[in-house]
Structures are given as C-alpha cells and as structure tokens.
C-alpha cells in the first residue's frame, strides 16, 4: 500500500511541475 501512496505523491509532484513549466506566469 505504501508503494501506491508513493506513486500517487510522485504523480502529483510531476503534474505540478508539468503545469509550472507550461504556465510559469502563475507561479
């Protein structure tokens, strides 16, 4: 279960960084 949680956290961080690169004016 901890493996799934780490995957969810990693996916969230990846999406956050992806949007930060797409829309730098919002950060």
CHARMM-style PDB file with segment names, atoms N, HN, CA, C and O in Angstrom:
ATOM      1  N   UNK     1       0.830  -1.198   0.000  1.00  0.00      PROA
ATOM      2  CA  UNK     1       0.000   0.000   0.000  1.00  0.00      PROA
ATOM      3  C   UNK     1       0.869   1.255   0.000  1.00  0.00      PROA
ATOM      4  O   UNK     1       0.539   2.249  -0.647  1.00  0.00      PROA
ATOM      5  N   UNK     2       1.973   1.199   0.727  1.00  0.00      PROA
ATOM      6  HN  UNK     2       2.240   0.392   1.252  1.00  0.00      PROA
ATOM      7  CA  UNK     2       2.873   2.363   0.746  1.00  0.00      PROA
ATOM      8  C   UNK     2       3.415   2.649  -0.652  1.00  0.00      PROA
ATOM      9  O   UNK     2       3.684   3.798  -1.002  1.00  0.00      PROA
ATOM     10  N   UNK     3       3.575   1.571  -1.460  1.00  0.00      PROA
ATOM     11  HN  UNK     3       3.357   0.638  -1.176  1.00  0.00      PROA
ATOM     12  CA  UNK     3       4.067   1.746  -2.825  1.00  0.00      PROA
ATOM     13  C   UNK     3       3.066   2.554  -3.649  1.00  0.00      PROA
ATOM     14  O   UNK     3       3.454   3.415  -4.439  1.00  0.00      PROA
ATOM     15  N   UNK     4       1.781   2.272  -3.460  1.00  0.00      PROA
ATOM     16  HN  UNK     4       1.466   1.572  -2.819  1.00  0.00      PROA
ATOM     17  CA  UNK     4       0.748   3.000  -4.200  1.00  0.00      PROA
ATOM     18  C   UNK     4       0.724   4.463  -3.766  1.00  0.00      PROA
ATOM     19  O   UNK     4       0.589   5.361  -4.598  1.00  0.00      PROA
ATOM     20  N   UNK     5       0.856   4.699  -2.459  1.00  0.00      PROA
ATOM     21  HN  UNK     5       0.966   3.970  -1.783  1.00  0.00      PROA
ATOM     22  CA  UNK     5       0.837   6.080  -1.964  1.00  0.00      PROA
ATOM     23  C   UNK     5       2.009   6.871  -2.520  1.00  0.00      PROA
ATOM     24  O   UNK     5       1.857   8.037  -2.886  1.00  0.00      PROA
ATOM     25  N   UNK     6       3.176   6.242  -2.586  1.00  0.00      PROA
ATOM     26  HN  UNK     6       3.299   5.295  -2.289  1.00  0.00      PROA
ATOM     27  CA  UNK     6       4.349   6.939  -3.123  1.00  0.00      PROA
ATOM     28  C   UNK     6       4.147   7.246  -4.605  1.00  0.00      PROA
ATOM     29  O   UNK     6       4.596   8.281  -5.098  1.00  0.00      PROA
ATOM     30  N   UNK     7       3.470   6.343  -5.311  1.00  0.00      PROA
ATOM     31  HN  UNK     7       3.105   5.502  -4.911  1.00  0.00      PROA
ATOM     32  CA  UNK     7       3.197   6.587  -6.728  1.00  0.00      PROA
ATOM     33  C   UNK     7       2.259   7.782  -6.889  1.00  0.00      PROA
ATOM     34  O   UNK     7       2.452   8.618  -7.772  1.00  0.00      PROA
ATOM     35  N   UNK     8       1.239   7.857  -6.027  1.00  0.00      PROA
ATOM     36  HN  UNK     8       1.082   7.178  -5.310  1.00  0.00      PROA
ATOM     37  CA  UNK     8       0.286   8.972  -6.108  1.00  0.00      PROA
ATOM     38  C   UNK     8       0.990  10.295  -5.813  1.00  0.00      PROA
ATOM     39  O   UNK     8       0.752  11.292  -6.494  1.00  0.00      PROA
ATOM     40  N   UNK     9       1.847  10.303  -4.811  1.00  0.00      PROA
ATOM     41  HN  UNK     9       2.040   9.493  -4.258  1.00  0.00      PROA
ATOM     42  CA  UNK     9       2.575  11.530  -4.466  1.00  0.00      PROA
ATOM     43  C   UNK     9       3.506  11.928  -5.606  1.00  0.00      PROA
ATOM     44  O   UNK     9       3.588  13.104  -5.959  1.00  0.00      PROA
ATOM     45  N   UNK    10       4.206  10.955  -6.181  1.00  0.00      PROA
ATOM     46  HN  UNK    10       4.140  10.000  -5.894  1.00  0.00      PROA
ATOM     47  CA  UNK    10       5.127  11.244  -7.283  1.00  0.00      PROA
ATOM     48  C   UNK    10       4.350  11.781  -8.487  1.00  0.00      PROA
ATOM     49  O   UNK    10       4.815  12.700  -9.162  1.00  0.00      PROA
ATOM     50  N   UNK    11       3.176  11.217  -8.759  1.00  0.00      PROA
ATOM     51  HN  UNK    11       2.799  10.471  -8.210  1.00  0.00      PROA
ATOM     52  CA  UNK    11       2.368  11.678  -9.888  1.00  0.00      PROA
ATOM     53  C   UNK    11       1.896  13.115  -9.644  1.00  0.00      PROA
ATOM     54  O   UNK    11       1.881  13.933 -10.564  1.00  0.00      PROA
ATOM     55  N   UNK    12       1.513  13.414  -8.408  1.00  0.00      PROA
ATOM     56  HN  UNK    12       1.525  12.750  -7.660  1.00  0.00      PROA
ATOM     57  CA  UNK    12       1.063  14.771  -8.091  1.00  0.00      PROA
ATOM     58  C   UNK    12       2.174  15.784  -8.289  1.00  0.00      PROA
ATOM     59  O   UNK    12       1.948  16.858  -8.845  1.00  0.00      PROA
ATOM     60  N   UNK    13       3.376  15.444  -7.833  1.00  0.00      PROA
ATOM     61  HN  UNK    13       3.559  14.571  -7.381  1.00  0.00      PROA
ATOM     62  CA  UNK    13       4.516  16.353  -7.993  1.00  0.00      PROA
ATOM     63  C   UNK    13       4.845  16.525  -9.469  1.00  0.00      PROA
ATOM     64  O   UNK    13       5.168  17.628  -9.909  1.00  0.00      PROA
ATOM     65  N   UNK    14       4.765  15.441 -10.233  1.00  0.00      PROA
ATOM     66  HN  UNK    14       4.502  14.545  -9.875  1.00  0.00      PROA
ATOM     67  CA  UNK    14       5.077  15.508 -11.663  1.00  0.00      PROA
ATOM     68  C   UNK    14       4.081  16.420 -12.378  1.00  0.00      PROA
ATOM     69  O   UNK    14       4.469  17.225 -13.224  1.00  0.00      PROA
ATOM     70  N   UNK    15       2.799  16.292 -12.036  1.00  0.00      PROA
ATOM     71  HN  UNK    15       2.484  15.638 -11.348  1.00  0.00      PROA
ATOM     72  CA  UNK    15       1.777  17.140 -12.663  1.00  0.00      PROA
ATOM     73  C   UNK    15       1.989  18.602 -12.281  1.00  0.00      PROA
ATOM     74  O   UNK    15       1.847  19.494 -13.116  1.00  0.00      PROA
ATOM     75  N   UNK    16       2.333  18.844 -11.006  1.00  0.00      PROA
ATOM     76  HN  UNK    16       2.449  18.119 -10.327  1.00  0.00      PROA
ATOM     77  CA  UNK    16       2.572  20.219 -10.548  1.00  0.00      PROA
ATOM     78  C   UNK    16       3.731  20.841 -11.320  1.00  0.00      PROA
ATOM     79  O   UNK    16       3.640  21.983 -11.771  1.00  0.00      PROA
ATOM     80  N   UNK    17       4.822  20.087 -11.471  1.00  0.00      PROA
ATOM     81  HN  UNK    17       4.896  19.160 -11.105  1.00  0.00      PROA
ATOM     82  CA  UNK    17       5.978  20.611 -12.205  1.00  0.00      PROA
ATOM     83  C   UNK    17       5.630  20.804 -13.676  1.00  0.00      PROA
ATOM     84  O   UNK    17       6.083  21.766 -14.298  1.00  0.00      PROA
ATOM     85  N   UNK    18       4.823  19.893 -14.243  1.00  0.00      PROA
ATOM     86  HN  UNK    18       4.455  19.112 -13.738  1.00  0.00      PROA
ATOM     87  CA  UNK    18       4.423  20.000 -15.644  1.00  0.00      PROA
ATOM     88  C   UNK    18       3.655  21.297 -15.885  1.00  0.00      PROA
ATOM     89  O   UNK    18       3.929  22.017 -16.846  1.00  0.00      PROA
ATOM     90  N   UNK    19       2.681  21.597 -14.999  1.00  0.00      PROA
ATOM     91  HN  UNK    19       2.459  21.013 -14.218  1.00  0.00      PROA
ATOM     92  CA  UNK    19       1.917  22.830 -15.151  1.00  0.00      PROA
ATOM     93  C   UNK    19       2.779  24.052 -14.880  1.00  0.00      PROA
ATOM     94  O   UNK    19       2.579  25.100 -15.495  1.00  0.00      PROA
ATOM     95  N   UNK    20       3.748  23.928 -13.954  1.00  0.00      PROA
ATOM     96  HN  UNK    20       3.910  23.077 -13.454  1.00  0.00      PROA
ATOM     97  CA  UNK    20       4.636  25.056 -13.661  1.00  0.00      PROA
ATOM     98  C   UNK    20       5.464  25.398 -14.904  1.00  0.00      PROA
ATOM     99  O   UNK    20       5.745  26.568 -15.165  1.00  0.00      PROA
ATOM    100  N   UNK    21       5.849  24.379 -15.662  1.00  0.00      PROA
ATOM    101  HN  UNK    21       5.620  23.428 -15.450  1.00  0.00      PROA
ATOM    102  CA  UNK    21       6.622  24.630 -16.881  1.00  0.00      PROA
ATOM    103  C   UNK    21       5.721  25.177 -17.985  1.00  0.00      PROA
ATOM    104  O   UNK    21       6.155  25.999 -18.792  1.00  0.00      PROA
ATOM    105  N   UNK    22       4.466  24.721 -18.023  1.00  0.00      PROA
ATOM    106  HN  UNK    22       4.114  24.053 -17.368  1.00  0.00      PROA
ATOM    107  CA  UNK    22       3.544  25.193 -19.052  1.00  0.00      PROA
ATOM    108  C   UNK    22       3.112  26.637 -18.800  1.00  0.00      PROA
ATOM    109  O   UNK    22       3.036  27.441 -19.729  1.00  0.00      PROA
ATOM    110  N   UNK    23       2.829  26.962 -17.527  1.00  0.00      PROA
ATOM    111  HN  UNK    23       2.892  26.309 -16.772  1.00  0.00      PROA
ATOM    112  CA  UNK    23       2.324  28.297 -17.192  1.00  0.00      PROA
ATOM    113  C   UNK    23       3.198  28.930 -16.114  1.00  0.00      PROA
ATOM    114  O   UNK    23       2.769  29.024 -14.964  1.00  0.00      PROA
ATOM    115  N   UNK    24       4.413  29.366 -16.454  1.00  0.00      PROA
ATOM    116  HN  UNK    24       4.761  29.289 -17.388  1.00  0.00      PROA
ATOM    117  CA  UNK    24       5.313  29.949 -15.445  1.00  0.00      PROA
ATOM    118  C   UNK    24       4.779  31.258 -14.874  1.00  0.00      PROA
ATOM    119  O   UNK    24       5.189  31.664 -13.787  1.00  0.00      PROA
ATOM    120  N   UNK    25       3.877  31.922 -15.583  1.00  0.00      PROA
ATOM    121  HN  UNK    25       3.544  31.592 -16.466  1.00  0.00      PROA
ATOM    122  CA  UNK    25       3.379  33.202 -15.091  1.00  0.00      PROA
ATOM    123  C   UNK    25       2.470  33.018 -13.877  1.00  0.00      PROA
ATOM    124  O   UNK    25       2.195  33.982 -13.162  1.00  0.00      PROA
ATOM    125  N   UNK    26       2.006  31.801 -13.638  1.00  0.00      PROA
ATOM    126  HN  UNK    26       2.230  31.018 -14.219  1.00  0.00      PROA
ATOM    127  CA  UNK    26       1.112  31.557 -12.498  1.00  0.00      PROA
ATOM    128  C   UNK    26       1.889  31.212 -11.236  1.00  0.00      PROA
ATOM    129  O   UNK    26       1.289  31.053 -10.173  1.00  0.00      PROA
ATOM    130  N   UNK    27       3.217  31.090 -11.330  1.00  0.00      PROA
ATOM    131  HN  UNK    27       3.705  31.219 -12.194  1.00  0.00      PROA
ATOM    132  CA  UNK    27       3.991  30.658 -10.160  1.00  0.00      PROA
ATOM    133  C   UNK    27       5.042  31.698  -9.779  1.00  0.00      PROA
ATOM    134  OT1 UNK    27       5.785  31.502  -8.818  1.00  0.00      PROA
TER     135      UNK     27
END
